[in-house]
Amino acid sequence: MAPDAEASAAPPTTMANCLDYTIKGFVGIAAVSGIVKDALCGNSPWVDSSLIPRLVRLSGMVALDRCTSSASRMAEKYATGADSLKGKVIVITGSTGGLGQEAARVLIHHGAHVVFAVRTVSKGEAVLKSIMDEGATGKGTVLELDLTDLKSVEKFAKAFLATKLPLHVLMLNAGIMMPPTKEISKQGHELQFAVNHLGGFYLTKLLSAKVLASGTKETPARVVYVASEAAELWNGPGAGEGMAEQVPPTRAYHPLHCYSLSKALNILTAKEQQRRWGPDATAICVAIHPGIIKTNLLANAGAIEGAFYGWPFLYAQKSIAQGASTQVYASVAEQVVAEVRAGAFYYYNNDKQTVWRASDYSDEVCKETWELSMKLLPK
């Protein structure tokens, strides 16, 4: 197996630098919180007086996240044993770079058949070739998927089902982050909402029967949403408001809100999907936070948004190999099944279940999120 270059570069975590991470986090957030509230959000109706406390809470969570990660917590750790995943078919959206590519690389090296669901087929084929050239023992297939267009989602689902392959893991990894100006999907929705939430939600619906048919009660198939702790910055529905103004977002565009909303919807949707399947189903659904990763996710963000995420959280950034570990863990670790079926909250960070603020929201909010999302799908 090819050596993991990221592993050697990742610094060890000690109690001393753990404290350092925490201090830097609070200092960084304190330094930019006023800028964020005024310059980034202004008088946005998306923002309320709880923004600063939520920023401080997020800083503490990010510090804890970095403290509990280590150089040894790599994606390789969880895909133990060569060929341990032989026969497993795993669809990964957004797998031509960053976390998706690293997850695909590790899984193929351990025998899995990874289906690259990508916007540009030629890029997917190049990534697959580079992985196979390393001596990987698994397989790969590349299929086109553009999450900005629900018709493309339908086309991908039909193409995948035509392969007659089982589907043991659907990893919803693709995402975009905080474009400075509002962009619109083919169906007329704000782009972060469309790519980060609605496209993956629709894909899960179209492939749900295949997922259920591919698992057993003892070894269930899985749907894994790659969410984010940025969901902490979502201020939720107003009193008596419900989710109607959030699914889809109808207020004036603000990059940070729409991103945090899309990540919150990932977690609410995962929770509702698991509730609907129930503890005896042949599939489970979870959401994860990979960490703040050194990827190109912020490539399209504006200057203020990029500075907000780039500088205050610089202390907490993980390598790509560290970040991919959580989604690989959620996809293959046996203990995840027992934890989810025990009724715990369905959100993982550094291979640990995390209680996110969404646990404060009732099953009715999760159900309403689901039902409103369903109304936006093609009939």
C-alpha positions in Angstrom: 0.0 0.0 0.0 1.2 3.5 -0.8 2.5 5.3 2.3 0.4 8.2 3.6 2.4 11.4 3.2 0.0 13.3 5.3 0.5 11.1 8.3 4.2 12.0 8.7 3.3 15.7 8.4 0.6 15.7 11.1 1.8 17.1 14.4 1.2 15.1 17.6 -1.3 16.4 20.1 -0.3 17.0 23.7 -2.0 18.6 26.7 0.2 21.7 26.3 -0.8 22.4 22.7 -4.3 21.4 23.5 -4.5 24.3 25.9 -2.8 26.4 23.3 -5.4 25.5 20.7 -8.2 26.5 23.1 -6.7 29.9 23.9 -6.0 30.6 20.2 -9.5 29.7 19.3 -11.1 32.1 21.8 -8.7 34.9 20.9 -9.3 34.4 17.2 -13.1 34.4 17.6 -13.0 37.4 19.9 -10.9 39.3 17.3 -13.3 38.6 14.4 -16.7 38.3 16.1 -17.5 42.0 15.7 -16.3 41.9 12.1 -18.4 38.8 11.4 -21.5 40.3 12.9 -21.2 43.7 11.2 -19.3 43.2 7.9 -20.3 39.6 7.1 -23.9 39.6 8.4 -24.8 43.3 8.9 -28.4 43.6 9.9 -29.3 40.3 8.4 -32.6 38.8 9.6 -30.7 35.5 9.6 -28.6 36.8 12.6 -29.8 37.3 16.1 -28.2 38.2 19.5 -27.1 34.6 20.0 -24.5 34.8 17.2 -21.5 35.7 19.4 -22.2 33.0 22.1 -22.6 30.5 19.2 -19.2 31.6 17.8 -17.6 31.2 21.2 -19.2 27.8 21.6 -18.0 26.8 18.1 -14.5 27.9 19.0 -14.5 25.7 22.0 -15.8 22.7 20.0 -13.1 23.2 17.3 -10.4 23.3 20.0 -11.7 20.1 21.5 -11.9 18.6 18.0 -8.3 19.4 17.4 -7.2 18.2 20.9 -8.9 14.8 20.3 -7.3 14.3 16.9 -3.8 13.0 16.5 -1.2 12.0 13.9 -2.4 8.4 14.3 -6.0 9.1 13.6 -5.9 8.6 9.9 -8.4 7.1 7.5 -6.0 4.1 7.1 -6.6 3.3 10.8 -10.2 2.3 10.3 -10.0 0.3 7.1 -7.9 -2.4 8.8 -6.4 -5.3 6.9 -5.7 -5.6 3.2 -8.8 -6.6 1.2 -10.9 -6.2 4.4 -13.5 -4.4 2.3 -13.5 -6.7 -0.7 -17.0 -7.0 -2.2 -18.2 -3.7 -0.6 -19.5 -1.1 -3.0 -19.2 2.5 -1.9 -20.5 5.6 -3.8 -18.6 8.8 -2.9 -19.8 12.2 -4.2 -17.2 14.8 -4.8 -14.3 12.3 -4.9 -11.8 14.1 -7.2 -10.1 16.0 -4.5 -9.8 16.7 -0.8 -11.6 14.4 1.7 -13.6 12.5 -1.0 -10.4 11.6 -2.9 -8.6 10.5 0.3 -11.5 8.4 1.4 -11.7 6.8 -2.0 -8.0 6.1 -2.0 -8.0 4.4 1.4 -11.1 2.3 0.7 -9.9 1.1 -2.7 -6.5 0.2 -1.1 -8.5 -2.1 1.2 -10.4 -3.9 -1.5 -13.6 -1.8 -1.9 -15.2 -1.0 -5.2 -15.6 2.8 -5.1 -18.0 4.6 -7.5 -16.7 8.1 -8.1 -19.8 10.4 -8.5 -18.2 13.5 -10.0 -19.0 16.5 -12.1 -16.0 16.0 -14.5 -15.6 12.3 -15.6 -12.1 12.9 -16.9 -10.9 14.2 -13.5 -12.5 11.2 -11.8 -10.8 8.8 -14.3 -7.4 10.5 -13.6 -7.8 10.2 -9.8 -8.8 6.5 -10.2 -5.8 5.8 -12.3 -3.5 7.4 -9.8 -4.9 5.2 -7.1 -4.7 2.0 -9.1 -1.1 2.9 -10.1 -0.2 2.8 -6.3 -1.0 -0.9 -6.3 -4.5 -0.7 -4.9 -6.4 -4.0 -4.6 -9.9 -2.7 -5.1 -11.9 -1.4 -8.0 -13.3 1.9 -9.3 -16.0 3.1 -11.5 -16.5 6.8 -12.6 -20.0 8.2 -13.2 -21.1 11.8 -13.9 -23.0 13.6 -11.2 -23.8 17.3 -11.0 -25.5 18.2 -7.8 -26.5 21.6 -9.0 -29.1 19.9 -11.3 -31.6 17.4 -10.0 -32.0 15.9 -13.5 -28.3 15.0 -13.3 -29.0 13.3 -10.0 -31.7 11.3 -11.6 -29.3 10.4 -14.5 -26.6 9.3 -12.1 -29.1 7.1 -10.1 -30.3 5.4 -13.3 -26.7 4.8 -14.4 -25.7 3.3 -11.1 -28.8 1.1 -10.9 -28.0 -0.1 -14.4 -24.7 -1.5 -13.2 -26.6 -4.0 -11.0 -24.0 -3.4 -8.3 -25.1 -3.5 -4.6 -24.7 -0.3 -2.6 -23.2 -0.8 0.9 -22.2 2.8 1.6 -23.5 6.1 0.1 -21.1 8.8 1.2 -22.5 12.3 0.6 -19.2 14.1 0.6 -19.6 16.8 -2.1 -20.1 20.4 -1.0 -19.4 24.1 -1.7 -18.7 26.8 0.9 -19.8 30.4 1.0 -19.6 31.9 -2.5 -19.6 35.7 -1.9 -22.6 36.3 -4.1 -25.8 34.3 -4.5 -25.7 31.6 -7.1 -28.6 29.6 -8.3 -29.0 25.9 -9.2 -30.7 24.6 -12.3 -34.0 24.3 -10.4 -33.7 27.9 -9.0 -32.4 27.2 -5.5 -29.6 28.9 -3.6 -26.5 26.9 -4.6 -25.2 25.8 -1.2 -28.7 24.6 -0.3 -28.9 22.8 -3.6 -25.5 21.1 -3.6 -25.0 20.5 0.1 -28.5 19.4 1.0 -31.1 19.0 -1.7 -29.0 17.1 -4.3 -27.8 14.6 -1.7 -31.2 14.2 -0.2 -32.7 13.4 -3.6 -29.9 11.0 -4.4 -30.6 9.1 -1.1 -34.3 8.9 -2.0 -33.5 7.5 -5.4 -31.0 4.9 -4.1 -32.7 4.1 -0.8 -34.2 0.8 -2.0 -30.8 -0.3 -3.3 -29.2 0.7 0.0 -31.8 -1.3 2.0 -31.5 -4.3 -0.3 -27.7 -4.4 0.0 -27.5 -4.7 3.8 -28.8 -7.0 6.5 -29.9 -6.4 10.0 -26.6 -7.7 11.3 -24.5 -5.9 8.7 -26.5 -2.9 7.6 -25.7 -0.7 4.6 -25.0 3.0 5.4 -25.7 6.5 4.3 -23.1 9.0 5.6 -23.7 12.7 5.4 -20.5 14.8 5.6 -21.8 17.7 7.6 -19.9 20.3 9.6 -19.7 22.0 13.0 -20.5 25.2 11.1 -24.0 24.0 11.7 -23.5 25.5 15.2 -23.8 28.9 13.6 -27.3 28.3 12.2 -29.7 30.2 14.4 -32.6 27.8 13.7 -36.3 28.6 13.1 -37.8 31.6 14.9 -40.4 31.2 17.5 -43.5 29.8 15.9 -41.8 30.1 12.5 -41.1 26.5 11.6 -38.8 25.6 8.7 -40.8 27.1 5.8 -38.4 30.1 5.4 -35.4 27.8 5.6 -36.3 25.0 3.3 -35.6 26.5 0.8 -33.9 29.7 2.2 -36.0 32.6 1.1 -34.4 35.6 2.9 -31.7 37.9 1.7 -28.5 35.9 0.8 -25.7 35.7 3.4 -22.9 33.3 2.6 -22.3 32.2 6.2 -25.9 31.6 7.0 -26.7 29.6 3.9 -23.6 27.4 4.5 -24.4 26.8 8.1 -28.0 26.1 7.2 -27.1 23.6 4.6 -24.9 21.7 7.1 -27.6 21.8 9.8 -30.0 20.3 7.2 -27.5 17.5 6.7 -27.7 16.6 10.4 -31.5 17.0 10.7 -32.0 14.9 7.6 -29.7 12.2 8.8 -31.5 12.1 12.1 -34.9 11.9 10.4 -33.8 9.3 7.9 -32.6 7.0 10.7 -35.9 7.6 12.6 -37.9 6.5 9.5 -35.8 3.4 8.9 -35.8 2.5 12.6 -33.5 0.2 14.6 -34.4 -3.0 12.8 -33.8 -1.8 9.2 -31.1 -3.2 6.9 -29.5 0.3 6.7 -28.4 3.1 9.0 -27.9 6.8 8.5 -25.3 9.0 10.2 -23.8 12.5 9.8 -20.2 13.4 10.6 -17.9 16.5 11.1 -14.5 15.9 9.5 -12.8 18.9 11.1 -11.4 22.1 9.6 -9.3 20.7 6.8 -6.6 22.1 4.5 -8.6 21.7 1.3 -9.8 24.0 -1.5 -13.4 24.2 -0.1 -13.0 27.9 0.5 -11.6 28.6 -3.0 -14.8 30.4 -4.0 -15.5 32.2 -0.8 -15.3 35.9 -0.5 -12.4 37.8 1.3 -14.3 38.3 4.6 -15.6 34.7 4.7 -12.2 33.3 3.8 -10.5 35.4 6.5 -13.1 34.3 9.1 -12.5 30.6 8.5 -8.9 30.8 7.4 -7.2 32.8 10.2 -9.1 32.2 13.5 -9.2 28.5 12.9 -5.7 28.1 11.4 -4.6 26.6 14.7 -7.1 23.8 14.4 -6.7 22.7 10.8 -6.2 19.0 10.3 -4.6 17.2 7.4 -6.8 15.7 4.7 -5.8 12.2 6.0 -7.0 13.1 9.5 -10.2 14.6 8.2 -11.1 11.7 6.0 -10.7 9.3 9.0 -14.1 10.2 10.5 -16.1 9.5 7.3 -14.2 6.3 6.7 -14.9 5.4 10.4 -18.6 6.1 10.0 -18.7 4.0 6.8 -17.0 0.8 8.1 -16.7 0.7 11.9 -18.8 -2.0 13.5 -19.4 -0.1 16.7 -21.3 2.6 14.7 -24.2 0.2 14.1 -24.7 -0.5 17.8 -24.4 3.2 18.8 -26.9 4.3 16.2 -29.4 1.6 17.0 -29.1 2.4 20.7 -30.8 5.7 19.9 -27.9 8.1 20.4 -27.6 11.2 18.3 -26.4 10.5 14.8 -23.4 12.8 14.5 -19.7 11.8 14.6 -16.5 13.8 15.2 -13.1 12.1 15.6 -14.9 8.7 15.8 -17.0 9.8 18.8 -20.7 10.6 18.9 -21.2 14.3 19.4 -24.3 16.0 20.8 -24.9 18.9 18.5 -27.4 21.8 19.1 -29.8 20.1 16.7 -30.6 17.7 19.5 -32.5 20.7 21.0 -34.8 20.6 18.0 -37.7 18.3 18.2 -38.6 15.3 15.9 -41.2 17.7 14.5 -38.5 20.0 13.2 -36.7 17.1 11.6 -39.9 15.8 10.1 -40.9 19.2 8.7 -37.4 19.6 7.2 -37.9 16.2 5.5 -41.4 17.0 4.2 -40.4 20.5 2.9 -37.4 19.0 1.1 -39.6 16.3 -0.5 -41.9 19.0 -1.9 -38.9 20.5 -3.8 -38.1 17.2 -5.6 -39.3 16.3 -9.1 -42.7 14.6 -9.1 
